[in-house]
Amino acid sequence: MIGIRLRWFAFGFAVASTIGHFVFKDLQAHREAHFFQVGEKFSALDTRVTNLKRVFLNNPNSDVHSGESDLK
């Protein structure tokens, strides 16, 4: 009787461990994908800001306070 209970416990423990392992791997993959997307978006934003700075620094006639944009 004890042997059967021990086997069922070991089987249940192995199943729970396997499920936990797959859930952890799935969460880790989503986390890495999220960080990759955030990094891409910040890189694109940094590029846009750099381009805007370059446009305003290269165009001394632009009036930033008038609200007009030199960007087409």
C-alpha positions in Angstrom: 0.0 0.0 0.0 2.8 2.4 0.9 4.6 1.5 -2.3 1.6 2.3 -4.4 1.2 5.7 -2.7 4.8 6.5 -3.1 4.7 5.7 -6.9 1.6 7.8 -7.3 3.3 10.7 -5.4 6.4 10.4 -7.6 4.3 10.3 -10.7 2.3 13.4 -9.6 5.4 15.2 -8.6 7.0 14.4 -12.0 3.9 15.7 -13.9 3.8 18.9 -11.8 7.5 19.4 -12.4 7.0 19.0 -16.2 4.1 21.3 -16.3 6.0 23.9 -14.3 9.0 23.6 -16.6 6.9 24.2 -19.7 5.0 27.1 -18.1 8.3 28.7 -17.1 9.8 28.3 -20.6 6.7 29.9 -22.1 6.8 32.8 -19.8 10.5 33.3 -20.4 10.0 33.3 -24.2 7.2 35.9 -23.8 9.5 38.0 -21.6 12.4 37.9 -24.0 10.1 38.8 -26.9 8.7 41.7 -24.9 12.1 43.1 -24.1 13.2 42.7 -27.8 10.1 44.7 -29.0 10.7 47.4 -26.4 14.3 47.7 -27.5 13.3 48.0 -31.1 10.8 50.7 -30.3 13.3 52.7 -28.3 15.9 52.3 -31.0 13.4 53.7 -33.6 12.5 56.5 -31.3 16.1 57.4 -30.8 16.7 57.4 -34.5 13.7 59.8 -35.0 14.9 62.1 -32.3 18.4 62.2 -33.8 17.0 62.9 -37.2 14.9 65.8 -35.8 17.9 67.3 -34.0 19.9 67.1 -37.3 17.1 68.8 -39.2 16.8 71.7 -36.7 20.6 72.1 -36.4 21.2 72.1 -40.1 18.4 74.6 -40.8 19.3 77.9 -39.0 16.3 79.7 -40.5 13.7 77.4 -38.9 11.6 79.2 -36.3 10.9 76.6 -33.6 8.6 79.0 -31.6 6.2 79.8 -34.6 4.8 76.3 -34.6 5.7 75.8 -38.3 7.4 72.6 -39.3 10.1 72.3 -41.9 9.6 68.6 -42.2 7.7 67.3 -45.2 
